[in-house]
Amino acid sequence: LPNILGHVVHFARDRSGSRFIQHAFATADLPLRAAVVTELSAELTAVAMDPYGNYCLQVIMAHLPKPMLIQLLSRLKPHVRRLSLHPFGCRVVQKAIEAHGEVGRCPIIAELEEDVVRYITDTNGNHVLQKALMVHGWAPSSVEFIVQAVEVSVVHWCCHAFGTRVVQRVIQYLPEARCDFLISVALQNLEVLVQSEFGCFVVQAILETHSDRRHTILSFVLPRMVSLSMDKRASKLVELALRFLSPSQQDGMVTWLVHRYECGSQLRMLANDEYGNFVVQAMLDHFQGEPHRRLHQALLEEIHVGDQSYNQYILATLQKMEVGLSRPDRQQKKNSKKKWKGRGPSRPSSVVQ
């Protein structure tokens, strides 16, 4: 590392040089670390926005003592807004927010307050806001401006491709008292959110993290269970809801599904559906005791070898249960890449891009 002093920026922006600095910096003594940081600080934004340089800065921030870290973050602060909108720069900002000590984090977050809506709607900036909520959720005053921005139009942001991610982090990481208004508005608009490609994720976040609000969501989902299970967007919500049913609710659901109508049972309809079959498999996973036994028996009667439909996935699950194996992975069960692609968008990521 001493041999590249004077050329640190050039090495940081090179693929092999970046890796070398990352490995060598962790074991370097303090004077050498200070010399490296000084050189990088001279071209901080260029390095932060570089495909390889950004990794150098992230590793360096993780290995700096607090005084040197605060000094580096003070030099980074004037460039936070620009970097937050950059695909590589936003990673450095996220690492800075995550860095040691509240003194180093709060000023970085405060830089985003002036134009917070722009960051919510930006493909890179929304990740920075998510990180701020994840790190500072225990101290809502630091991220109050983010919460206030989404509270202005809760349903709009719940259904927004990037706004939904920010709303989910508010629900997951802030104290319940602070996100109570947001959750209440979302629950009042369940019909809209469940039908939205992105709003469904917000309902799932509430269902998973706020046990006192589950009854409201379950009361909405259960009467519409079949239609929601056959919907591309809502079927994942039904799968999650199954985890929170009581034994009596499980038993009642099985009784309802196996009841035969002129066109057959609801269970057979779900088993043959592109999305409903995943819900049936989730029922097999989460139901216990008598409800599970009744469901298992009903499926054996409804599903036949040779059927050319999605219920063959369920048959495979039943066969593996017979020999004590776990449920097959969805990725192994898909017929084709194109067919699986129709399942919908992946879940929003809460980690660094």
C-alpha positions as CSV (number, residue, x, y, z in Angstrom):
1,L,0.0,0.0,0.0
2,P,2.8,2.5,0.7
3,N,4.1,2.0,-2.8
4,I,0.9,3.4,-4.5
5,L,0.8,6.6,-2.5
6,G,0.5,9.4,-5.0
7,H,-1.5,7.2,-7.3
8,V,-4.3,6.0,-4.9
9,V,-7.1,7.6,-7.0
10,H,-5.9,5.9,-10.1
11,F,-5.7,2.5,-8.4
12,A,-9.1,3.0,-6.7
13,R,-10.8,3.4,-10.1
14,D,-9.1,0.4,-11.6
15,R,-10.7,-3.1,-11.2
16,S,-7.6,-4.8,-9.8
17,G,-6.3,-1.7,-8.0
18,S,-9.6,-1.3,-6.2
19,R,-9.5,-4.9,-4.9
20,F,-5.9,-4.4,-3.8
21,I,-6.8,-1.3,-1.8
22,Q,-9.8,-3.0,-0.2
23,H,-7.7,-5.9,1.0
24,A,-4.7,-3.9,2.1
25,F,-6.5,-1.1,3.9
26,A,-7.9,-3.3,6.7
27,T,-4.4,-4.2,7.9
28,A,-2.7,-0.8,7.3
29,D,-1.5,1.3,10.2
30,L,-3.3,4.6,11.0
31,P,-0.8,7.0,9.4
32,L,-1.0,5.0,6.1
33,R,-4.9,4.9,6.3
34,A,-4.9,8.7,6.8
35,A,-2.6,9.2,3.7
36,V,-4.9,7.0,1.6
37,V,-8.0,8.9,2.8
38,T,-6.4,12.3,2.1
39,E,-5.7,11.4,-1.5
40,L,-9.2,10.0,-2.1
41,S,-10.8,13.1,-0.5
42,A,-9.2,15.2,-3.3
43,E,-11.5,13.5,-5.9
44,L,-14.2,12.2,-3.6
45,T,-17.2,12.5,-5.9
46,A,-15.3,11.0,-8.9
47,V,-14.3,8.0,-6.8
48,A,-17.7,7.6,-5.3
49,M,-19.4,7.5,-8.7
50,D,-16.8,5.1,-10.2
51,P,-17.8,1.4,-10.7
52,Y,-14.8,0.3,-8.7
53,G,-14.0,3.3,-6.6
54,N,-17.3,3.2,-4.8
55,Y,-16.3,-0.2,-3.3
56,C,-13.1,1.3,-2.1
57,L,-14.9,4.0,-0.2
58,Q,-17.3,1.6,1.3
59,V,-14.6,-0.6,2.7
60,I,-12.6,2.4,3.9
61,M,-15.5,3.8,5.9
62,A,-15.9,0.4,7.6
63,H,-12.3,0.4,8.8
64,L,-11.8,4.0,9.8
65,P,-11.6,5.1,13.5
66,K,-14.4,7.4,14.5
67,P,-12.4,10.8,14.3
68,M,-11.2,10.0,10.8
69,L,-14.6,8.8,9.7
70,I,-16.3,12.0,10.8
71,Q,-13.7,14.0,8.9
72,L,-14.4,12.0,5.7
73,L,-18.1,12.2,6.1
74,S,-17.9,16.0,6.5
75,R,-16.2,16.1,3.1
76,L,-18.8,13.9,1.7
77,K,-21.7,15.9,3.0
78,P,-21.8,18.7,0.4
79,H,-22.1,16.0,-2.4
80,V,-24.8,13.8,-0.8
81,R,-27.6,15.0,-3.0
82,R,-25.8,14.5,-6.2
83,L,-24.4,11.1,-5.1
84,S,-27.8,9.8,-3.9
85,L,-29.2,10.0,-7.4
86,H,-26.2,8.1,-8.9
87,P,-26.2,4.3,-9.3
88,F,-22.8,3.9,-7.7
89,G,-22.8,7.1,-5.6
90,C,-25.9,6.1,-3.7
91,R,-24.1,3.0,-2.4
92,V,-21.5,5.2,-0.8
93,V,-24.2,7.4,0.8
94,Q,-25.9,4.3,2.2
95,K,-22.6,3.2,3.7
96,A,-22.1,6.6,5.2
97,I,-25.6,6.5,6.8
98,E,-24.7,3.0,8.1
99,A,-21.3,4.2,9.4
100,H,-20.4,4.4,13.1
101,G,-22.0,6.9,15.4
102,E,-25.0,9.2,15.2
103,V,-22.8,12.2,14.8
104,G,-21.7,10.9,11.4
105,R,-25.1,9.8,10.2
106,C,-27.6,12.5,11.0
107,P,-26.0,15.3,8.9
108,I,-25.9,13.0,5.9
109,I,-29.6,12.2,6.2
110,A,-30.5,15.9,6.8
111,E,-29.1,16.7,3.4
112,L,-31.9,14.9,1.8
113,E,-34.7,16.8,3.4
114,E,-34.9,19.7,1.0
115,D,-36.0,17.6,-2.0
116,V,-37.2,14.4,-0.4
117,V,-40.0,13.7,-3.0
118,R,-37.3,13.6,-5.7
119,Y,-35.4,10.9,-3.8
120,I,-38.6,8.9,-3.1
121,T,-39.3,8.7,-6.9
122,D,-35.7,8.1,-8.0
123,T,-34.5,4.6,-8.8
124,N,-31.3,5.2,-6.8
125,G,-32.4,7.8,-4.2
126,N,-35.2,5.6,-2.8
127,H,-32.5,3.1,-1.6
128,V,-30.8,5.9,0.4
129,L,-34.1,6.8,2.1
130,Q,-34.7,3.1,2.9
131,K,-31.3,2.8,4.5
132,A,-32.0,6.0,6.6
133,L,-35.3,4.5,7.8
134,M,-33.6,1.1,8.6
135,V,-30.8,2.6,10.5
136,H,-32.6,5.4,12.3
137,G,-36.1,3.9,12.7
138,W,-35.5,3.8,16.5
139,A,-35.0,7.6,16.5
140,P,-37.9,8.9,14.3
141,S,-36.9,12.5,14.7
142,S,-34.0,11.9,12.3
143,V,-36.2,10.6,9.5
144,E,-39.4,12.6,10.4
145,F,-39.3,14.5,7.1
146,I,-39.5,11.2,5.1
147,V,-42.6,10.1,7.1
148,Q,-44.2,13.4,6.6
149,A,-43.6,13.3,2.9
150,V,-45.4,9.9,2.4
151,E,-48.2,10.9,4.8
152,V,-49.3,13.6,2.4
153,S,-50.5,11.0,-0.1
154,V,-50.4,7.6,1.5
155,V,-52.3,5.6,-1.1
156,H,-50.4,7.2,-3.9
157,W,-47.0,6.3,-2.4
158,C,-48.2,2.8,-1.5
159,C,-49.0,2.2,-5.2
160,H,-45.8,3.8,-6.5
161,A,-43.0,1.6,-7.8
162,F,-40.4,3.2,-5.6
163,G,-42.6,4.9,-3.0
164,T,-43.9,1.5,-1.9
165,R,-40.5,0.6,-0.7
166,V,-40.2,3.7,1.4
167,V,-43.6,3.1,2.9
168,Q,-42.7,-0.5,3.8
169,R,-39.6,0.6,5.6
170,V,-41.6,3.1,7.6
171,I,-44.0,0.4,8.6
172,Q,-41.2,-2.1,9.4
173,Y,-38.7,0.0,11.3
174,L,-40.5,3.0,13.0
175,P,-42.3,2.7,16.3
176,E,-45.9,1.8,15.9
177,A,-47.1,5.1,17.4
178,R,-45.3,7.1,14.7
179,C,-46.6,5.0,11.7
180,D,-50.1,4.6,13.1
181,F,-51.7,7.2,10.8
182,L,-50.0,5.7,7.7
183,I,-51.2,2.2,8.6
184,S,-54.7,3.4,9.3
185,V,-55.0,5.1,5.9
186,A,-53.7,2.0,4.2
187,L,-56.2,-0.3,5.9
188,Q,-59.0,2.0,5.0
189,N,-58.0,1.5,1.3
190,L,-57.4,-2.2,1.3
191,E,-59.5,-2.7,-1.8
192,V,-57.3,-0.3,-3.8
193,L,-54.0,-1.6,-2.4
194,V,-54.7,-5.3,-2.9
195,Q,-55.5,-4.7,-6.6
196,S,-52.3,-2.6,-7.0
197,E,-49.1,-4.2,-8.3
198,F,-47.1,-2.5,-5.6
199,G,-49.7,-1.7,-3.0
200,C,-50.0,-5.4,-2.1
201,F,-46.5,-5.3,-0.7
202,V,-47.5,-2.6,1.8
203,V,-50.4,-4.8,3.0
204,Q,-48.0,-7.7,3.4
205,A,-45.6,-5.5,5.5
206,I,-48.5,-4.5,7.8
207,L,-49.7,-8.1,8.1
208,E,-46.2,-9.4,9.0
209,T,-45.0,-6.7,11.4
210,H,-48.1,-5.4,13.2
211,S,-49.9,-8.2,14.9
212,D,-52.7,-5.9,16.3
213,R,-53.7,-5.0,12.7
214,R,-53.9,-8.6,11.4
215,H,-57.5,-9.1,12.2
216,T,-58.5,-6.2,9.9
217,I,-56.5,-7.7,7.0
218,L,-57.6,-11.3,7.6
219,S,-61.3,-10.1,7.8
220,F,-60.8,-8.6,4.3
221,V,-58.8,-11.5,2.8
222,L,-60.7,-14.6,4.0
223,P,-64.1,-13.9,2.4
224,R,-62.3,-13.1,-0.9
225,M,-59.8,-15.9,-0.6
226,V,-60.5,-17.8,-3.8
227,S,-60.6,-14.7,-6.1
228,L,-57.5,-13.2,-4.5
229,S,-55.6,-16.5,-4.7
230,M,-56.2,-16.6,-8.5
231,D,-54.9,-13.1,-8.9
232,K,-51.3,-12.5,-9.9
233,R,-50.7,-9.7,-7.4
234,A,-52.9,-10.7,-4.5
235,S,-52.0,-14.4,-4.3
236,K,-48.8,-13.7,-2.3
237,L,-50.9,-11.8,0.3
238,V,-53.1,-14.8,0.7
239,E,-50.1,-17.1,1.1
240,L,-48.8,-14.8,3.9
241,A,-52.2,-14.6,5.5
242,L,-52.3,-18.4,5.9
243,R,-49.5,-18.2,8.3
244,F,-51.6,-16.3,10.9
245,L,-54.8,-18.4,10.8
246,S,-56.0,-20.1,14.0
247,P,-56.8,-23.8,14.0
248,S,-60.5,-23.1,13.9
249,Q,-60.0,-20.7,10.9
250,Q,-57.9,-23.4,9.1
251,D,-60.6,-26.0,9.7
252,G,-63.3,-23.6,8.4
253,M,-61.4,-22.8,5.3
254,V,-60.9,-26.5,4.5
255,T,-64.6,-27.2,5.0
256,W,-65.5,-24.3,2.6
257,L,-62.9,-25.3,0.0
258,V,-63.8,-29.0,-0.2
259,H,-67.6,-28.4,-0.5
260,R,-68.7,-29.6,-3.9
261,Y,-70.8,-27.4,-6.2
262,E,-72.1,-28.3,-9.6
263,C,-68.9,-27.1,-11.2
264,G,-66.7,-28.9,-8.7
265,S,-65.0,-27.8,-5.5
266,Q,-63.2,-24.5,-4.9
267,L,-60.2,-26.5,-3.9
268,R,-59.9,-28.1,-7.4
269,M,-60.4,-24.7,-9.0
270,L,-57.4,-23.4,-7.0
271,A,-55.3,-26.4,-7.6
272,N,-55.7,-26.0,-11.4
273,D,-55.0,-22.3,-11.4
274,E,-51.7,-20.7,-12.4
275,Y,-51.4,-18.8,-9.1
276,G,-53.9,-20.6,-6.9
277,N,-51.8,-23.7,-6.9
278,F,-49.2,-21.9,-4.9
279,V,-51.8,-20.9,-2.3
280,V,-52.8,-24.6,-1.9
281,Q,-49.2,-25.5,-1.4
282,A,-48.8,-22.8,1.2
283,M,-51.9,-24.3,3.0
284,L,-50.1,-27.7,3.0
285,D,-47.1,-26.0,4.6
286,H,-48.8,-24.0,7.3
287,F,-51.9,-26.1,8.3
288,Q,-51.5,-28.5,11.1
289,G,-53.3,-31.4,12.7
290,E,-56.9,-32.2,11.5
291,P,-57.1,-29.4,9.0
292,H,-53.9,-30.6,7.3
293,R,-55.1,-34.2,7.3
294,R,-58.5,-33.2,5.7
295,L,-56.8,-31.0,3.1
296,H,-54.3,-33.7,2.3
297,Q,-57.0,-36.3,1.8
298,A,-59.2,-34.0,-0.3
299,L,-56.3,-33.2,-2.6
300,L,-55.5,-36.9,-3.2
301,E,-59.1,-37.3,-4.3
302,E,-59.2,-34.2,-6.5
303,I,-55.8,-34.5,-8.3
304,H,-55.0,-37.3,-10.7
305,V,-51.8,-38.4,-12.3
306,G,-51.7,-37.4,-15.9
307,D,-53.6,-34.1,-15.5
308,Q,-51.9,-31.5,-17.7
309,S,-52.3,-28.5,-15.4
310,Y,-50.7,-26.7,-12.5
311,N,-52.1,-29.1,-10.0
312,Q,-49.2,-31.4,-10.9
313,Y,-47.0,-29.1,-8.7
314,I,-49.3,-30.0,-5.8
315,L,-49.2,-33.7,-6.6
316,A,-45.4,-33.5,-6.5
317,T,-45.6,-31.8,-3.1
318,L,-48.0,-34.5,-1.8
319,Q,-45.6,-37.2,-3.1
320,K,-42.7,-35.7,-1.3
321,M,-44.6,-35.4,1.9
322,E,-45.4,-39.1,1.7
323,V,-41.6,-39.8,1.9
324,G,-40.9,-37.1,4.4
325,L,-39.3,-34.6,2.1
326,S,-39.8,-30.8,2.2
327,R,-41.9,-28.8,-0.2
328,P,-40.1,-28.5,-3.6
329,D,-38.6,-25.2,-4.4
330,R,-40.7,-23.0,-6.7
331,Q,-37.7,-22.5,-9.0
332,Q,-37.5,-26.2,-9.6
333,K,-41.2,-26.6,-10.4
334,K,-41.5,-24.1,-13.2
335,N,-42.3,-25.5,-16.6
336,S,-40.5,-22.7,-18.5
337,K,-38.8,-19.4,-17.8
338,K,-41.5,-17.6,-19.7
339,K,-44.3,-19.1,-17.7
340,W,-42.5,-18.3,-14.4
341,K,-41.8,-14.8,-15.4
342,G,-45.6,-14.1,-15.4
343,R,-45.5,-14.5,-11.6
344,G,-44.9,-10.8,-11.1
345,P,-42.1,-8.5,-9.9
346,S,-39.7,-9.6,-7.2
347,R,-40.0,-8.1,-3.8
348,P,-38.4,-4.7,-3.3
349,S,-35.0,-5.0,-1.9
350,S,-34.1,-3.2,1.3
351,V,-30.3,-3.7,0.9
352,V,-27.7,-1.7,-1.0
353,Q,-28.1,-2.0,-4.7
